[in-house]
Amino acid sequence: MTLNSKRTPLLHTACERISEHEIDEVLSEFDNNPREAIRNLLYDLDVLAQDRDHAVSFGFVRGTVWHRKALKSS
């Protein structure tokens, strides 16, 4: 299965909005080191996800009551 076959219409549209120039800018920001660029993009996504967790009320989501699972410590 290719990446193209896995895309939903919304994701496909979002991917089309990202230009080659924007990709080149991200790579150049990290001295053309793709691993460092990916690491920093994943970090940014994690920060955004954590911010969402703090900013969103999870008591009532899309018509159903949502119960947050307790984090398991190992």
N, C-alpha and C positions, 0 to 999 in steps of 0.2 A: 504494500500500500504506500503510495507516495504522499508527500506533504500536501500536494494539491487536492488529492482525493479526500483528505481528512478535514479540509477547511469547511467551516460553516459559511453561509452567505455573509454574515456579519464579519467574521474573521477575514474572509477573502477580501472584502471591501477595505478593511483596515490595512491589510498587507499592501493593497494596491496604492494606498495613500502615502506609503513610505517610499521616498525616492532613493535612487542609487546615491545621489549627492548626500542625503542625510546619513546613509550608512557609511559613506566615506568620511563624513565629518566625525562620526562616533569613533571610527577606527583611528583617525588621525589624532583625536583627543588622547588616545592611549598609545601613541607612537606605533600605530599599525600592528599592535599586539592583540589578536582576536581573543585570546584567553582572558586578558586583562579587561577588555571591553565587555565581554560576556559576564565576567565576575562582577563588574561594577553595575551593569544593567540588572543582574539578578539581585544585587544588593538594593538598588533603587526600588525594584518590585517588592522586595521584602519590607522595606520602610513604608511604602504605600499601603501594603496589606496590613501592617501593624497599625498604621494611622486609621485605616478603615475600621479595624476592630475596636479602636477606641472611640471613633466618631459615630458609629452606627448602633442604634438600639436593637438588640436581638430578641426582644420580648415578643414581637409580632412581625413576621416577615411574610409578605405575599399571601396573606389570608390564612396562615397557619401559625400556631404557636411553635416557636423554635427553642429547643433546649440545648444550651452549649454543653458539650462533653467536657468533663474535667480532664486536664492534662495529666498524663501518666508519667511519673518520674521513674527513671531506670537507675 
